[in-house]
């Protein structure tokens, strides 16, 4: 059960990191266009 909790926490972290990366990529793309 403990491992499940850790795995869930890692999933949330990964999703957060991916979301941040996508935001940065979108911002950089907008900057390049303008």
mmCIF file of the N, C-alpha and C atoms, coordinates in Angstrom:
data_MODEL
# 
_entry.id   MODEL 
# 
loop_
_atom_site.group_PDB 
_atom_site.id 
_atom_site.type_symbol 
_atom_site.label_atom_id 
_atom_site.label_alt_id 
_atom_site.label_comp_id 
_atom_site.label_asym_id 
_atom_site.label_entity_id 
_atom_site.label_seq_id 
_atom_site.pdbx_PDB_ins_code 
_atom_site.Cartn_x 
_atom_site.Cartn_y 
_atom_site.Cartn_z 
_atom_site.occupancy 
_atom_site.B_iso_or_equiv 
_atom_site.pdbx_formal_charge 
_atom_site.auth_seq_id 
_atom_site.auth_comp_id 
_atom_site.auth_asym_id 
_atom_site.auth_atom_id 
_atom_site.pdbx_PDB_model_num 
ATOM 1   N N  . UNK A 1 1  ? 0.848 -1.201 0.000   1.00 0.00 ? 1  UNK A N  1 
ATOM 2   C CA . UNK A 1 1  ? 0.000 0.000  0.000   1.00 0.00 ? 1  UNK A CA 1 
ATOM 3   C C  . UNK A 1 1  ? 0.885 1.254  0.000   1.00 0.00 ? 1  UNK A C  1 
ATOM 4   N N  . UNK A 1 2  ? 1.963 1.194  0.769   1.00 0.00 ? 2  UNK A N  1 
ATOM 5   C CA . UNK A 1 2  ? 2.860 2.348  0.821   1.00 0.00 ? 2  UNK A CA 1 
ATOM 6   C C  . UNK A 1 2  ? 3.430 2.662  -0.550  1.00 0.00 ? 2  UNK A C  1 
ATOM 7   N N  . UNK A 1 3  ? 3.799 1.611  -1.290  1.00 0.00 ? 3  UNK A N  1 
ATOM 8   C CA . UNK A 1 3  ? 4.364 1.833  -2.624  1.00 0.00 ? 3  UNK A CA 1 
ATOM 9   C C  . UNK A 1 3  ? 3.333 2.521  -3.525  1.00 0.00 ? 3  UNK A C  1 
ATOM 10  N N  . UNK A 1 4  ? 2.078 2.148  -3.363  1.00 0.00 ? 4  UNK A N  1 
ATOM 11  C CA . UNK A 1 4  ? 1.035 2.757  -4.213  1.00 0.00 ? 4  UNK A CA 1 
ATOM 12  C C  . UNK A 1 4  ? 0.990 4.257  -3.967  1.00 0.00 ? 4  UNK A C  1 
ATOM 13  N N  . UNK A 1 5  ? 1.072 4.660  -2.697  1.00 0.00 ? 5  UNK A N  1 
ATOM 14  C CA . UNK A 1 5  ? 1.017 6.090  -2.387  1.00 0.00 ? 5  UNK A CA 1 
ATOM 15  C C  . UNK A 1 5  ? 2.196 6.813  -3.041  1.00 0.00 ? 5  UNK A C  1 
ATOM 16  N N  . UNK A 1 6  ? 3.387 6.226  -2.938  1.00 0.00 ? 6  UNK A N  1 
ATOM 17  C CA . UNK A 1 6  ? 4.568 6.851  -3.545  1.00 0.00 ? 6  UNK A CA 1 
ATOM 18  C C  . UNK A 1 6  ? 4.399 6.934  -5.056  1.00 0.00 ? 6  UNK A C  1 
ATOM 19  N N  . UNK A 1 7  ? 3.896 5.848  -5.674  1.00 0.00 ? 7  UNK A N  1 
ATOM 20  C CA . UNK A 1 7  ? 3.708 5.834  -7.126  1.00 0.00 ? 7  UNK A CA 1 
ATOM 21  C C  . UNK A 1 7  ? 2.742 6.938  -7.538  1.00 0.00 ? 7  UNK A C  1 
ATOM 22  N N  . UNK A 1 8  ? 1.669 7.109  -6.788  1.00 0.00 ? 8  UNK A N  1 
ATOM 23  C CA . UNK A 1 8  ? 0.698 8.144  -7.131  1.00 0.00 ? 8  UNK A CA 1 
ATOM 24  C C  . UNK A 1 8  ? 1.359 9.516  -7.037  1.00 0.00 ? 8  UNK A C  1 
ATOM 25  N N  . UNK A 1 9  ? 2.164 9.727  -6.011  1.00 0.00 ? 9  UNK A N  1 
ATOM 26  C CA . UNK A 1 9  ? 2.851 11.013 -5.859  1.00 0.00 ? 9  UNK A CA 1 
ATOM 27  C C  . UNK A 1 9  ? 3.771 11.261 -7.033  1.00 0.00 ? 9  UNK A C  1 
ATOM 28  N N  . UNK A 1 10 ? 4.483 10.223 -7.456  1.00 0.00 ? 10 UNK A N  1 
ATOM 29  C CA . UNK A 1 10 ? 5.398 10.380 -8.593  1.00 0.00 ? 10 UNK A CA 1 
ATOM 30  C C  . UNK A 1 10 ? 4.610 10.718 -9.855  1.00 0.00 ? 10 UNK A C  1 
ATOM 31  N N  . UNK A 1 11 ? 3.457 10.085 -10.019 1.00 0.00 ? 11 UNK A N  1 
ATOM 32  C CA . UNK A 1 11 ? 2.629 10.357 -11.218 1.00 0.00 ? 11 UNK A CA 1 
ATOM 33  C C  . UNK A 1 11 ? 2.254 11.830 -11.233 1.00 0.00 ? 11 UNK A C  1 
ATOM 34  N N  . UNK A 1 12 ? 1.793 12.347 -10.097 1.00 0.00 ? 12 UNK A N  1 
ATOM 35  C CA . UNK A 1 12 ? 1.394 13.759 -10.032 1.00 0.00 ? 12 UNK A CA 1 
ATOM 36  C C  . UNK A 1 12 ? 2.588 14.637 -10.373 1.00 0.00 ? 12 UNK A C  1 
ATOM 37  N N  . UNK A 1 13 ? 3.765 14.263 -9.861  1.00 0.00 ? 13 UNK A N  1 
ATOM 38  C CA . UNK A 1 13 ? 4.963 15.071 -10.135 1.00 0.00 ? 13 UNK A CA 1 
ATOM 39  C C  . UNK A 1 13 ? 5.264 15.063 -11.626 1.00 0.00 ? 13 UNK A C  1 
ATOM 40  N N  . UNK A 1 14 ? 5.231 13.890 -12.234 1.00 0.00 ? 14 UNK A N  1 
ATOM 41  C CA . UNK A 1 14 ? 5.533 13.776 -13.671 1.00 0.00 ? 14 UNK A CA 1 
ATOM 42  C C  . UNK A 1 14 ? 4.537 14.611 -14.475 1.00 0.00 ? 14 UNK A C  1 
ATOM 43  N N  . UNK A 1 15 ? 3.258 14.500 -14.143 1.00 0.00 ? 15 UNK A N  1 
ATOM 44  C CA . UNK A 1 15 ? 2.236 15.252 -14.881 1.00 0.00 ? 15 UNK A CA 1 
ATOM 45  C C  . UNK A 1 15 ? 2.510 16.749 -14.732 1.00 0.00 ? 15 UNK A C  1 
ATOM 46  N N  . UNK A 1 16 ? 2.873 17.171 -13.531 1.00 0.00 ? 16 UNK A N  1 
ATOM 47  C CA . UNK A 1 16 ? 3.158 18.591 -13.301 1.00 0.00 ? 16 UNK A CA 1 
ATOM 48  C C  . UNK A 1 16 ? 4.350 19.047 -14.126 1.00 0.00 ? 16 UNK A C  1 
ATOM 49  N N  . UNK A 1 17 ? 5.392 18.236 -14.154 1.00 0.00 ? 17 UNK A N  1 
ATOM 50  C CA . UNK A 1 17 ? 6.594 18.595 -14.926 1.00 0.00 ? 17 UNK A CA 1 
ATOM 51  C C  . UNK A 1 17 ? 6.254 18.682 -16.403 1.00 0.00 ? 17 UNK A C  1 
ATOM 52  N N  . UNK A 1 18 ? 5.472 17.719 -16.889 1.00 0.00 ? 18 UNK A N  1 
ATOM 53  C CA . UNK A 1 18 ? 5.100 17.717 -18.314 1.00 0.00 ? 18 UNK A CA 1 
ATOM 54  C C  . UNK A 1 18 ? 4.273 18.962 -18.629 1.00 0.00 ? 18 UNK A C  1 
ATOM 55  N N  . UNK A 1 19 ? 3.364 19.310 -17.733 1.00 0.00 ? 19 UNK A N  1 
ATOM 56  C CA . UNK A 1 19 ? 2.538 20.495 -17.947 1.00 0.00 ? 19 UNK A CA 1 
ATOM 57  C C  . UNK A 1 19 ? 3.397 21.751 -18.002 1.00 0.00 ? 19 UNK A C  1 
ATOM 58  N N  . UNK A 1 20 ? 4.377 21.847 -17.098 1.00 0.00 ? 20 UNK A N  1 
ATOM 59  C CA . UNK A 1 20 ? 5.251 23.019 -17.091 1.00 0.00 ? 20 UNK A CA 1 
ATOM 60  C C  . UNK A 1 20 ? 6.032 23.078 -18.392 1.00 0.00 ? 20 UNK A C  1 
ATOM 61  N N  . UNK A 1 21 ? 6.528 21.937 -18.851 1.00 0.00 ? 21 UNK A N  1 
ATOM 62  C CA . UNK A 1 21 ? 7.317 21.906 -20.090 1.00 0.00 ? 21 UNK A CA 1 
ATOM 63  C C  . UNK A 1 21 ? 6.458 22.373 -21.266 1.00 0.00 ? 21 UNK A C  1 
ATOM 64  N N  . UNK A 1 22 ? 5.212 21.902 -21.313 1.00 0.00 ? 22 UNK A N  1 
ATOM 65  C CA . UNK A 1 22 ? 4.327 22.301 -22.418 1.00 0.00 ? 22 UNK A CA 1 
ATOM 66  C C  . UNK A 1 22 ? 4.091 23.802 -22.367 1.00 0.00 ? 22 UNK A C  1 
ATOM 67  N N  . UNK A 1 23 ? 3.908 24.353 -21.159 1.00 0.00 ? 23 UNK A N  1 
ATOM 68  C CA . UNK A 1 23 ? 3.680 25.796 -21.027 1.00 0.00 ? 23 UNK A CA 1 
ATOM 69  C C  . UNK A 1 23 ? 4.889 26.555 -21.550 1.00 0.00 ? 23 UNK A C  1 
ATOM 70  N N  . UNK A 1 24 ? 6.074 26.113 -21.161 1.00 0.00 ? 24 UNK A N  1 
ATOM 71  C CA . UNK A 1 24 ? 7.292 26.791 -21.600 1.00 0.00 ? 24 UNK A CA 1 
ATOM 72  C C  . UNK A 1 24 ? 7.412 26.717 -23.116 1.00 0.00 ? 24 UNK A C  1 
ATOM 73  N N  . UNK A 1 25 ? 7.119 25.554 -23.679 1.00 0.00 ? 25 UNK A N  1 
ATOM 74  C CA . UNK A 1 25 ? 7.226 25.393 -25.132 1.00 0.00 ? 25 UNK A CA 1 
ATOM 75  C C  . UNK A 1 25 ? 6.248 26.331 -25.827 1.00 0.00 ? 25 UNK A C  1 
ATOM 76  N N  . UNK A 1 26 ? 5.024 26.413 -25.322 1.00 0.00 ? 26 UNK A N  1 
ATOM 77  C CA . UNK A 1 26 ? 4.019 27.286 -25.951 1.00 0.00 ? 26 UNK A CA 1 
ATOM 78  C C  . UNK A 1 26 ? 4.471 28.735 -25.870 1.00 0.00 ? 26 UNK A C  1 
ATOM 79  N N  . UNK A 1 27 ? 4.993 29.143 -24.712 1.00 0.00 ? 27 UNK A N  1 
ATOM 80  C CA . UNK A 1 27 ? 5.444 30.527 -24.542 1.00 0.00 ? 27 UNK A CA 1 
ATOM 81  C C  . UNK A 1 27 ? 6.568 30.825 -25.525 1.00 0.00 ? 27 UNK A C  1 
ATOM 82  N N  . UNK A 1 28 ? 7.520 29.910 -25.637 1.00 0.00 ? 28 UNK A N  1 
ATOM 83  C CA . UNK A 1 28 ? 8.655 30.127 -26.550 1.00 0.00 ? 28 UNK A CA 1 
ATOM 84  C C  . UNK A 1 28 ? 8.156 30.200 -27.985 1.00 0.00 ? 28 UNK A C  1 
ATOM 85  N N  . UNK A 1 29 ? 7.151 29.380 -28.318 1.00 0.00 ? 29 UNK A N  1 
ATOM 86  C CA . UNK A 1 29 ? 6.623 29.391 -29.688 1.00 0.00 ? 29 UNK A CA 1 
ATOM 87  C C  . UNK A 1 29 ? 5.955 30.737 -29.978 1.00 0.00 ? 29 UNK A C  1 
ATOM 88  N N  . UNK A 1 30 ? 5.171 31.235 -29.027 1.00 0.00 ? 30 UNK A N  1 
ATOM 89  C CA . UNK A 1 30 ? 4.501 32.524 -29.229 1.00 0.00 ? 30 UNK A CA 1 
ATOM 90  C C  . UNK A 1 30 ? 5.548 33.626 -29.399 1.00 0.00 ? 30 UNK A C  1 
ATOM 91  N N  . UNK A 1 31 ? 6.609 33.556 -28.605 1.00 0.00 ? 31 UNK A N  1 
ATOM 92  C CA . UNK A 1 31 ? 7.656 34.576 -28.702 1.00 0.00 ? 31 UNK A CA 1 
ATOM 93  C C  . UNK A 1 31 ? 8.291 34.531 -30.088 1.00 0.00 ? 31 UNK A C  1 
ATOM 94  N N  . UNK A 1 32 ? 8.512 33.325 -30.602 1.00 0.00 ? 32 UNK A N  1 
ATOM 95  C CA . UNK A 1 32 ? 9.138 33.183 -31.915 1.00 0.00 ? 32 UNK A CA 1 
ATOM 96  C C  . UNK A 1 32 ? 8.232 33.755 -33.003 1.00 0.00 ? 32 UNK A C  1 
ATOM 97  N N  . UNK A 1 33 ? 6.924 33.529 -32.867 1.00 0.00 ? 33 UNK A N  1 
ATOM 98  C CA . UNK A 1 33 ? 5.995 34.022 -33.892 1.00 0.00 ? 33 UNK A CA 1 
ATOM 99  C C  . UNK A 1 33 ? 5.975 35.549 -33.893 1.00 0.00 ? 33 UNK A C  1 
ATOM 100 N N  . UNK A 1 34 ? 5.911 36.152 -32.717 1.00 0.00 ? 34 UNK A N  1 
ATOM 101 C CA . UNK A 1 34 ? 5.840 37.607 -32.610 1.00 0.00 ? 34 UNK A CA 1 
ATOM 102 C C  . UNK A 1 34 ? 7.255 38.174 -32.556 1.00 0.00 ? 34 UNK A C  1 
# 
